[in-house]
């Protein structure tokens, strides 16, 4: 749970800004979006495989673009 206490002479806007930064840093919104629906273990595995394949393809493309000098 996030707890933000108001500092001395801090405006409400600055307090809200600081709170939003903490929410972003802790990944609270991403976690809640991820938990909106159930994802089976097999589906998680498929997603991980797709991400890994994409990473490999992108790494290959980067190495192909290099021109030896």
PyMOL Python script that loads the backbone (N, CA, C, O; Angstrom):
from pymol import cmd

cmd.read_pdbstr("""\
ATOM      1  N   UNK A   1       0.842  -1.171   0.000  1.00  0.00           N
ATOM      2  CA  UNK A   1       0.000   0.000   0.000  1.00  0.00           C
ATOM      3  C   UNK A   1       0.890   1.238   0.000  1.00  0.00           C
ATOM      4  O   UNK A   1       1.872   1.319   0.738  1.00  0.00           O
ATOM      5  N   UNK A   2       0.532   2.180  -0.827  1.00  0.00           N
ATOM      6  CA  UNK A   2       1.300   3.418  -0.908  1.00  0.00           C
ATOM      7  C   UNK A   2       0.786   4.426   0.107  1.00  0.00           C
ATOM      8  O   UNK A   2      -0.419   4.608   0.280  1.00  0.00           O
ATOM      9  N   UNK A   3       1.713   5.060   0.756  1.00  0.00           N
ATOM     10  CA  UNK A   3       1.353   6.086   1.722  1.00  0.00           C
ATOM     11  C   UNK A   3       2.195   7.321   1.426  1.00  0.00           C
ATOM     12  O   UNK A   3       3.425   7.262   1.425  1.00  0.00           O
ATOM     13  N   UNK A   4       1.524   8.431   1.177  1.00  0.00           N
ATOM     14  CA  UNK A   4       2.213   9.682   0.879  1.00  0.00           C
ATOM     15  C   UNK A   4       1.788  10.688   1.932  1.00  0.00           C
ATOM     16  O   UNK A   4       0.601  10.983   2.073  1.00  0.00           O
ATOM     17  N   UNK A   5       2.741  11.207   2.661  1.00  0.00           N
ATOM     18  CA  UNK A   5       2.437  12.219   3.669  1.00  0.00           C
ATOM     19  C   UNK A   5       2.834  13.580   3.128  1.00  0.00           C
ATOM     20  O   UNK A   5       3.838  13.720   2.430  1.00  0.00           O
ATOM     21  N   UNK A   6       2.054  14.553   3.453  1.00  0.00           N
ATOM     22  CA  UNK A   6       2.274  15.909   2.952  1.00  0.00           C
ATOM     23  C   UNK A   6       3.475  16.533   3.660  1.00  0.00           C
ATOM     24  O   UNK A   6       3.569  16.526   4.887  1.00  0.00           O
ATOM     25  N   UNK A   7       4.380  17.067   2.859  1.00  0.00           N
ATOM     26  CA  UNK A   7       5.539  17.749   3.418  1.00  0.00           C
ATOM     27  C   UNK A   7       5.143  19.177   3.775  1.00  0.00           C
ATOM     28  O   UNK A   7       4.142  19.708   3.295  1.00  0.00           O
ATOM     29  N   UNK A   8       5.949  19.770   4.620  1.00  0.00           N
ATOM     30  CA  UNK A   8       5.675  21.139   5.028  1.00  0.00           C
ATOM     31  C   UNK A   8       5.772  22.073   3.819  1.00  0.00           C
ATOM     32  O   UNK A   8       6.724  21.985   3.042  1.00  0.00           O
ATOM     33  N   UNK A   9       4.806  22.953   3.661  1.00  0.00           N
ATOM     34  CA  UNK A   9       4.741  23.929   2.564  1.00  0.00           C
ATOM     35  C   UNK A   9       4.614  23.260   1.196  1.00  0.00           C
ATOM     36  O   UNK A   9       5.050  23.829   0.195  1.00  0.00           O
ATOM     37  N   UNK A  10       4.029  22.067   1.134  1.00  0.00           N
ATOM     38  CA  UNK A  10       3.847  21.382  -0.145  1.00  0.00           C
ATOM     39  C   UNK A  10       2.422  21.621  -0.633  1.00  0.00           C
ATOM     40  O   UNK A  10       1.465  21.470   0.127  1.00  0.00           O
ATOM     41  N   UNK A  11       2.291  21.987  -1.881  1.00  0.00           N
ATOM     42  CA  UNK A  11       0.966  22.240  -2.434  1.00  0.00           C
ATOM     43  C   UNK A  11       0.257  20.912  -2.717  1.00  0.00           C
ATOM     44  O   UNK A  11       0.909  19.882  -2.887  1.00  0.00           O
ATOM     45  N   UNK A  12      -1.059  20.938  -2.765  1.00  0.00           N
ATOM     46  CA  UNK A  12      -1.803  19.706  -3.082  1.00  0.00           C
ATOM     47  C   UNK A  12      -1.442  19.146  -4.458  1.00  0.00           C
ATOM     48  O   UNK A  12      -1.416  17.929  -4.646  1.00  0.00           O
ATOM     49  N   UNK A  13      -1.166  20.022  -5.411  1.00  0.00           N
ATOM     50  CA  UNK A  13      -0.777  19.560  -6.746  1.00  0.00           C
ATOM     51  C   UNK A  13       0.545  18.791  -6.701  1.00  0.00           C
ATOM     52  O   UNK A  13       0.698  17.761  -7.358  1.00  0.00           O
ATOM     53  N   UNK A  14       1.495  19.303  -5.917  1.00  0.00           N
ATOM     54  CA  UNK A  14       2.788  18.631  -5.793  1.00  0.00           C
ATOM     55  C   UNK A  14       2.629  17.284  -5.080  1.00  0.00           C
ATOM     56  O   UNK A  14       3.317  16.316  -5.404  1.00  0.00           O
ATOM     57  N   UNK A  15       1.727  17.235  -4.123  1.00  0.00           N
ATOM     58  CA  UNK A  15       1.465  15.981  -3.406  1.00  0.00           C
ATOM     59  C   UNK A  15       0.894  14.939  -4.362  1.00  0.00           C
ATOM     60  O   UNK A  15       1.322  13.785  -4.361  1.00  0.00           O
ATOM     61  N   UNK A  16      -0.067  15.347  -5.171  1.00  0.00           N
ATOM     62  CA  UNK A  16      -0.673  14.431  -6.140  1.00  0.00           C
ATOM     63  C   UNK A  16       0.357  13.989  -7.172  1.00  0.00           C
ATOM     64  O   UNK A  16       0.389  12.821  -7.560  1.00  0.00           O
ATOM     65  N   UNK A  17       1.199  14.921  -7.619  1.00  0.00           N
ATOM     66  CA  UNK A  17       2.250  14.592  -8.586  1.00  0.00           C
ATOM     67  C   UNK A  17       3.206  13.552  -7.998  1.00  0.00           C
ATOM     68  O   UNK A  17       3.592  12.602  -8.679  1.00  0.00           O
ATOM     69  N   UNK A  18       3.580  13.734  -6.748  1.00  0.00           N
ATOM     70  CA  UNK A  18       4.488  12.794  -6.086  1.00  0.00           C
ATOM     71  C   UNK A  18       3.828  11.424  -5.933  1.00  0.00           C
ATOM     72  O   UNK A  18       4.472  10.392  -6.121  1.00  0.00           O
ATOM     73  N   UNK A  19       2.538  11.425  -5.590  1.00  0.00           N
ATOM     74  CA  UNK A  19       1.801  10.172  -5.465  1.00  0.00           C
ATOM     75  C   UNK A  19       1.745   9.448  -6.811  1.00  0.00           C
ATOM     76  O   UNK A  19       1.968   8.238  -6.869  1.00  0.00           O
ATOM     77  N   UNK A  20       1.454  10.168  -7.882  1.00  0.00           N
ATOM     78  CA  UNK A  20       1.398   9.554  -9.210  1.00  0.00           C
ATOM     79  C   UNK A  20       2.737   8.948  -9.608  1.00  0.00           C
ATOM     80  O   UNK A  20       2.777   7.874 -10.208  1.00  0.00           O
ATOM     81  N   UNK A  21       3.826   9.625  -9.280  1.00  0.00           N
ATOM     82  CA  UNK A  21       5.152   9.082  -9.576  1.00  0.00           C
ATOM     83  C   UNK A  21       5.389   7.778  -8.828  1.00  0.00           C
ATOM     84  O   UNK A  21       5.960   6.835  -9.376  1.00  0.00           O
ATOM     85  N   UNK A  22       4.950   7.728  -7.576  1.00  0.00           N
ATOM     86  CA  UNK A  22       5.120   6.508  -6.786  1.00  0.00           C
ATOM     87  C   UNK A  22       4.298   5.366  -7.363  1.00  0.00           C
ATOM     88  O   UNK A  22       4.758   4.225  -7.407  1.00  0.00           O
ATOM     89  N   UNK A  23       3.084   5.670  -7.804  1.00  0.00           N
ATOM     90  CA  UNK A  23       2.229   4.647  -8.410  1.00  0.00           C
ATOM     91  C   UNK A  23       2.888   4.110  -9.674  1.00  0.00           C
ATOM     92  O   UNK A  23       2.906   2.901  -9.902  1.00  0.00           O
ATOM     93  N   UNK A  24       3.426   5.000 -10.492  1.00  0.00           N
ATOM     94  CA  UNK A  24       4.115   4.588 -11.712  1.00  0.00           C
ATOM     95  C   UNK A  24       5.321   3.708 -11.399  1.00  0.00           C
ATOM     96  O   UNK A  24       5.510   2.656 -12.010  1.00  0.00           O
ATOM     97  N   UNK A  25       6.133   4.146 -10.443  1.00  0.00           N
ATOM     98  CA  UNK A  25       7.355   3.435 -10.094  1.00  0.00           C
ATOM     99  C   UNK A  25       7.062   2.048  -9.542  1.00  0.00           C
ATOM    100  O   UNK A  25       7.774   1.093  -9.854  1.00  0.00           O
ATOM    101  N   UNK A  26       6.015   1.929  -8.721  1.00  0.00           N
ATOM    102  CA  UNK A  26       5.685   0.641  -8.112  1.00  0.00           C
ATOM    103  C   UNK A  26       4.943  -0.287  -9.058  1.00  0.00           C
ATOM    104  O   UNK A  26       4.835  -1.482  -8.780  1.00  0.00           O
ATOM    105  N   UNK A  27       4.427   0.231 -10.175  1.00  0.00           N
ATOM    106  CA  UNK A  27       3.745  -0.619 -11.146  1.00  0.00           C
ATOM    107  C   UNK A  27       2.355  -1.048 -10.701  1.00  0.00           C
ATOM    108  O   UNK A  27       1.890  -2.121 -11.085  1.00  0.00           O
ATOM    109  N   UNK A  28       1.695  -0.244  -9.912  1.00  0.00           N
ATOM    110  CA  UNK A  28       0.372  -0.597  -9.386  1.00  0.00           C
ATOM    111  C   UNK A  28      -0.647  -0.730 -10.515  1.00  0.00           C
ATOM    112  O   UNK A  28      -1.413  -1.694 -10.545  1.00  0.00           O
ATOM    113  N   UNK A  29      -0.665   0.226 -11.442  1.00  0.00           N
ATOM    114  CA  UNK A  29      -1.644   0.186 -12.524  1.00  0.00           C
ATOM    115  C   UNK A  29      -1.393  -0.985 -13.473  1.00  0.00           C
ATOM    116  O   UNK A  29      -2.336  -1.643 -13.912  1.00  0.00           O
ATOM    117  N   UNK A  30      -0.130  -1.242 -13.787  1.00  0.00           N
ATOM    118  CA  UNK A  30       0.187  -2.359 -14.674  1.00  0.00           C
ATOM    119  C   UNK A  30      -0.263  -3.674 -14.044  1.00  0.00           C
ATOM    120  O   UNK A  30      -0.802  -4.544 -14.729  1.00  0.00           O
ATOM    121  N   UNK A  31      -0.042  -3.814 -12.760  1.00  0.00           N
ATOM    122  CA  UNK A  31      -0.439  -5.037 -12.053  1.00  0.00           C
ATOM    123  C   UNK A  31      -1.952  -5.214 -12.079  1.00  0.00           C
ATOM    124  O   UNK A  31      -2.441  -6.321 -12.304  1.00  0.00           O
ATOM    125  N   UNK A  32      -2.690  -4.143 -11.855  1.00  0.00           N
ATOM    126  CA  UNK A  32      -4.152  -4.258 -11.847  1.00  0.00           C
ATOM    127  C   UNK A  32      -4.681  -4.577 -13.242  1.00  0.00           C
ATOM    128  O   UNK A  32      -5.627  -5.352 -13.381  1.00  0.00           O
ATOM    129  N   UNK A  33      -4.085  -3.991 -14.269  1.00  0.00           N
ATOM    130  CA  UNK A  33      -4.508  -4.298 -15.640  1.00  0.00           C
ATOM    131  C   UNK A  33      -4.206  -5.753 -15.975  1.00  0.00           C
ATOM    132  O   UNK A  33      -4.999  -6.424 -16.634  1.00  0.00           O
ATOM    133  N   UNK A  34      -3.068  -6.230 -15.522  1.00  0.00           N
ATOM    134  CA  UNK A  34      -2.685  -7.616 -15.807  1.00  0.00           C
ATOM    135  C   UNK A  34      -3.628  -8.594 -15.121  1.00  0.00           C
ATOM    136  O   UNK A  34      -3.888  -9.673 -15.653  1.00  0.00           O
ATOM    137  N   UNK A  35      -4.139  -8.238 -13.959  1.00  0.00           N
ATOM    138  CA  UNK A  35      -4.999  -9.142 -13.205  1.00  0.00           C
ATOM    139  C   UNK A  35      -6.476  -9.040 -13.571  1.00  0.00           C
ATOM    140  O   UNK A  35      -7.308  -9.718 -12.968  1.00  0.00           O
ATOM    141  N   UNK A  36      -6.809  -8.210 -14.541  1.00  0.00           N
ATOM    142  CA  UNK A  36      -8.216  -8.044 -14.911  1.00  0.00           C
ATOM    143  C   UNK A  36      -8.853  -9.340 -15.379  1.00  0.00           C
ATOM    144  O   UNK A  36     -10.025  -9.598 -15.105  1.00  0.00           O
ATOM    145  N   UNK A  37      -8.084 -10.150 -16.083  1.00  0.00           N
ATOM    146  CA  UNK A  37      -8.643 -11.409 -16.568  1.00  0.00           C
ATOM    147  C   UNK A  37      -7.668 -12.541 -16.268  1.00  0.00           C
ATOM    148  O   UNK A  37      -6.464 -12.328 -16.125  1.00  0.00           O
ATOM    149  N   UNK A  38      -8.216 -13.741 -16.176  1.00  0.00           N
ATOM    150  CA  UNK A  38      -7.412 -14.914 -15.874  1.00  0.00           C
ATOM    151  C   UNK A  38      -6.635 -15.328 -17.120  1.00  0.00           C
ATOM    152  O   UNK A  38      -7.184 -15.373 -18.221  1.00  0.00           O
ATOM    153  N   UNK A  39      -5.361 -15.626 -16.934  1.00  0.00           N
ATOM    154  CA  UNK A  39      -4.520 -16.125 -18.023  1.00  0.00           C
ATOM    155  C   UNK A  39      -3.933 -17.457 -17.557  1.00  0.00           C
ATOM    156  O   UNK A  39      -3.246 -17.524 -16.538  1.00  0.00           O
ATOM    157  N   UNK A  40      -4.214 -18.514 -18.319  1.00  0.00           N
ATOM    158  CA  UNK A  40      -3.737 -19.839 -17.941  1.00  0.00           C
ATOM    159  C   UNK A  40      -2.213 -19.894 -18.039  1.00  0.00           C
ATOM    160  O   UNK A  40      -1.586 -19.053 -18.682  1.00  0.00           O
ATOM    161  N   UNK A  41      -1.640 -20.893 -17.394  1.00  0.00           N
ATOM    162  CA  UNK A  41      -0.183 -21.052 -17.421  1.00  0.00           C
ATOM    163  C   UNK A  41       0.308 -21.289 -18.846  1.00  0.00           C
ATOM    164  O   UNK A  41       1.367 -20.792 -19.230  1.00  0.00           O
ATOM    165  N   UNK A  42      -0.453 -22.043 -19.626  1.00  0.00           N
ATOM    166  CA  UNK A  42      -0.063 -22.321 -20.999  1.00  0.00           C
ATOM    167  C   UNK A  42      -0.049 -21.034 -21.823  1.00  0.00           C
ATOM    168  O   UNK A  42       0.847 -20.818 -22.639  1.00  0.00           O
ATOM    169  N   UNK A  43      -1.052 -20.184 -21.600  1.00  0.00           N
ATOM    170  CA  UNK A  43      -1.098 -18.909 -22.325  1.00  0.00           C
ATOM    171  C   UNK A  43       0.073 -18.013 -21.923  1.00  0.00           C
ATOM    172  O   UNK A  43       0.647 -17.333 -22.773  1.00  0.00           O
ATOM    173  N   UNK A  44       0.432 -18.004 -20.640  1.00  0.00           N
ATOM    174  CA  UNK A  44       1.594 -17.235 -20.191  1.00  0.00           C
ATOM    175  C   UNK A  44       2.853 -17.745 -20.880  1.00  0.00           C
ATOM    176  O   UNK A  44       3.712 -16.961 -21.282  1.00  0.00           O
ATOM    177  N   UNK A  45       2.955 -19.069 -21.014  1.00  0.00           N
ATOM    178  CA  UNK A  45       4.109 -19.667 -21.661  1.00  0.00           C
ATOM    179  C   UNK A  45       4.166 -19.253 -23.137  1.00  0.00           C
ATOM    180  O   UNK A  45       5.233 -18.919 -23.651  1.00  0.00           O
ATOM    181  N   UNK A  46       3.016 -19.277 -23.811  1.00  0.00           N
ATOM    182  CA  UNK A  46       2.960 -18.861 -25.214  1.00  0.00           C
ATOM    183  C   UNK A  46       3.394 -17.407 -25.368  1.00  0.00           C
ATOM    184  O   UNK A  46       4.156 -17.070 -26.274  1.00  0.00           O
ATOM    185  N   UNK A  47       2.905 -16.555 -24.480  1.00  0.00           N
ATOM    186  CA  UNK A  47       3.272 -15.139 -24.547  1.00  0.00           C
ATOM    187  C   UNK A  47       4.771 -14.960 -24.356  1.00  0.00           C
ATOM    188  O   UNK A  47       5.404 -14.165 -25.050  1.00  0.00           O
ATOM    189  N   UNK A  48       5.336 -15.707 -23.409  1.00  0.00           N
ATOM    190  CA  UNK A  48       6.773 -15.615 -23.162  1.00  0.00           C
ATOM    191  C   UNK A  48       7.556 -16.082 -24.385  1.00  0.00           C
ATOM    192  O   UNK A  48       8.573 -15.482 -24.734  1.00  0.00           O
ATOM    193  N   UNK A  49       7.090 -17.154 -25.041  1.00  0.00           N
ATOM    194  CA  UNK A  49       7.758 -17.649 -26.241  1.00  0.00           C
ATOM    195  C   UNK A  49       7.691 -16.615 -27.361  1.00  0.00           C
ATOM    196  O   UNK A  49       8.674 -16.401 -28.070  1.00  0.00           O
ATOM    197  N   UNK A  50       6.526 -15.968 -27.524  1.00  0.00           N
ATOM    198  CA  UNK A  50       6.385 -14.942 -28.555  1.00  0.00           C
ATOM    199  C   UNK A  50       7.310 -13.762 -28.288  1.00  0.00           C
ATOM    200  O   UNK A  50       7.940 -13.228 -29.201  1.00  0.00           O
ATOM    201  N   UNK A  51       7.380 -13.360 -27.007  1.00  0.00           N
ATOM    202  CA  UNK A  51       8.267 -12.241 -26.657  1.00  0.00           C
ATOM    203  C   UNK A  51       9.717 -12.593 -26.934  1.00  0.00           C
ATOM    204  O   UNK A  51      10.470 -11.770 -27.455  1.00  0.00           O
ATOM    205  N   UNK A  52      10.113 -13.812 -26.589  1.00  0.00           N
ATOM    206  CA  UNK A  52      11.496 -14.240 -26.810  1.00  0.00           C
ATOM    207  C   UNK A  52      11.810 -14.289 -28.302  1.00  0.00           C
ATOM    208  O   UNK A  52      12.888 -13.872 -28.724  1.00  0.00           O
ATOM    209  N   UNK A  53      10.871 -14.796 -29.103  1.00  0.00           N
ATOM    210  CA  UNK A  53      11.086 -14.865 -30.549  1.00  0.00           C
ATOM    211  C   UNK A  53      11.225 -13.459 -31.121  1.00  0.00           C
ATOM    212  O   UNK A  53      12.064 -13.223 -31.990  1.00  0.00           O
ATOM    213  N   UNK A  54      10.418 -12.539 -30.645  1.00  0.00           N
ATOM    214  CA  UNK A  54      10.493 -11.160 -31.128  1.00  0.00           C
ATOM    215  C   UNK A  54      11.836 -10.539 -30.754  1.00  0.00           C
ATOM    216  O   UNK A  54      12.452  -9.841 -31.560  1.00  0.00           O
ATOM    217  N   UNK A  55      12.286 -10.799 -29.519  1.00  0.00           N
ATOM    218  CA  UNK A  55      13.594 -10.281 -29.097  1.00  0.00           C
ATOM    219  C   UNK A  55      14.705 -10.819 -29.992  1.00  0.00           C
ATOM    220  O   UNK A  55      15.598 -10.077 -30.399  1.00  0.00           O
ATOM    221  N   UNK A  56      14.643 -12.127 -30.297  1.00  0.00           N
ATOM    222  CA  UNK A  56      15.656 -12.724 -31.163  1.00  0.00           C
ATOM    223  C   UNK A  56      15.635 -12.099 -32.558  1.00  0.00           C
ATOM    224  O   UNK A  56      16.685 -11.783 -33.119  1.00  0.00           O
ATOM    225  N   UNK A  57      14.423 -11.920 -33.118  1.00  0.00           N
ATOM    226  CA  UNK A  57      14.311 -11.324 -34.446  1.00  0.00           C
ATOM    227  C   UNK A  57      14.857  -9.902 -34.457  1.00  0.00           C
ATOM    228  O   UNK A  57      15.570  -9.514 -35.383  1.00  0.00           O
ATOM    229  N   UNK A  58      14.529  -9.139 -33.445  1.00  0.00           N
ATOM    230  CA  UNK A  58      14.993  -7.753 -33.384  1.00  0.00           C
ATOM    231  C   UNK A  58      16.515  -7.699 -33.237  1.00  0.00           C
ATOM    232  O   UNK A  58      17.164  -6.838 -33.832  1.00  0.00           O
ATOM    233  N   UNK A  59      17.090  -8.614 -32.450  1.00  0.00           N
ATOM    234  CA  UNK A  59      18.541  -8.659 -32.284  1.00  0.00           C
ATOM    235  C   UNK A  59      19.208  -9.010 -33.612  1.00  0.00           C
ATOM    236  O   UNK A  59      20.250  -8.449 -33.950  1.00  0.00           O
ATOM    237  N   UNK A  60      18.609  -9.940 -34.368  1.00  0.00           N
ATOM    238  CA  UNK A  60      19.163 -10.300 -35.672  1.00  0.00           C
ATOM    239  C   UNK A  60      19.115  -9.117 -36.627  1.00  0.00           C
ATOM    240  O   UNK A  60      20.065  -8.872 -37.370  1.00  0.00           O
ATOM    241  N   UNK A  61      18.016  -8.391 -36.607  1.00  0.00           N
ATOM    242  CA  UNK A  61      17.887  -7.235 -37.495  1.00  0.00           C
ATOM    243  C   UNK A  61      18.945  -6.184 -37.168  1.00  0.00           C
ATOM    244  O   UNK A  61      19.486  -5.549 -38.072  1.00  0.00           O
ATOM    245  N   UNK A  62      19.238  -6.000 -35.902  1.00  0.00           N
ATOM    246  CA  UNK A  62      20.244  -5.022 -35.516  1.00  0.00           C
ATOM    247  C   UNK A  62      21.617  -5.434 -36.019  1.00  0.00           C
ATOM    248  O   UNK A  62      22.389  -4.589 -36.473  1.00  0.00           O
ATOM    249  N   UNK A  63      21.933  -6.721 -35.944  1.00  0.00           N
ATOM    250  CA  UNK A  63      23.242  -7.171 -36.391  1.00  0.00           C
ATOM    251  C   UNK A  63      23.347  -7.128 -37.902  1.00  0.00           C
ATOM    252  O   UNK A  63      24.440  -6.915 -38.427  1.00  0.00           O
ATOM    253  N   UNK A  64      22.254  -7.321 -38.616  1.00  0.00           N
ATOM    254  CA  UNK A  64      22.268  -7.268 -40.078  1.00  0.00           C
ATOM    255  C   UNK A  64      22.465  -5.841 -40.581  1.00  0.00           C
ATOM    256  O   UNK A  64      23.046  -5.639 -41.648  1.00  0.00           O
ATOM    257  N   UNK A  65      21.995  -4.860 -39.835  1.00  0.00           N
ATOM    258  CA  UNK A  65      22.067  -3.468 -40.281  1.00  0.00           C
ATOM    259  C   UNK A  65      23.492  -2.919 -40.226  1.00  0.00           C
ATOM    260  O   UNK A  65      23.819  -1.967 -40.933  1.00  0.00           O
ATOM    261  N   UNK A  66      24.329  -3.511 -39.397  1.00  0.00           N
ATOM    262  CA  UNK A  66      25.686  -3.011 -39.265  1.00  0.00           C
ATOM    263  C   UNK A  66      26.466  -3.224 -40.547  1.00  0.00           C
ATOM    264  O   UNK A  66      26.456  -4.310 -41.125  1.00  0.00           O
ATOM    265  N   UNK A  67      27.135  -2.183 -40.979  1.00  0.00           N
ATOM    266  CA  UNK A  67      27.928  -2.245 -42.200  1.00  0.00           C
ATOM    267  C   UNK A  67      29.396  -2.237 -41.804  1.00  0.00           C
ATOM    268  O   UNK A  67      29.856  -1.274 -41.191  1.00  0.00           O
ATOM    269  N   UNK A  68      30.145  -3.288 -42.137  1.00  0.00           N
ATOM    270  CA  UNK A  68      31.566  -3.313 -41.767  1.00  0.00           C
ATOM    271  C   UNK A  68      32.336  -2.206 -42.475  1.00  0.00           C
ATOM    272  O   UNK A  68      32.113  -1.934 -43.655  1.00  0.00           O
ATOM    273  N   UNK A  69      33.223  -1.585 -41.755  1.00  0.00           N
ATOM    274  CA  UNK A  69      34.006  -0.482 -42.305  1.00  0.00           C
ATOM    275  C   UNK A  69      35.431  -0.887 -42.468  1.00  0.00           C
ATOM    276  O   UNK A  69      36.252  -0.088 -42.921  1.00  0.00           O
TER     277      UNK A  69
END
""", "prot")
cmd.dss("prot")
cmd.show_as("cartoon", "prot")
cmd.util.cbc("prot")
cmd.orient("prot")
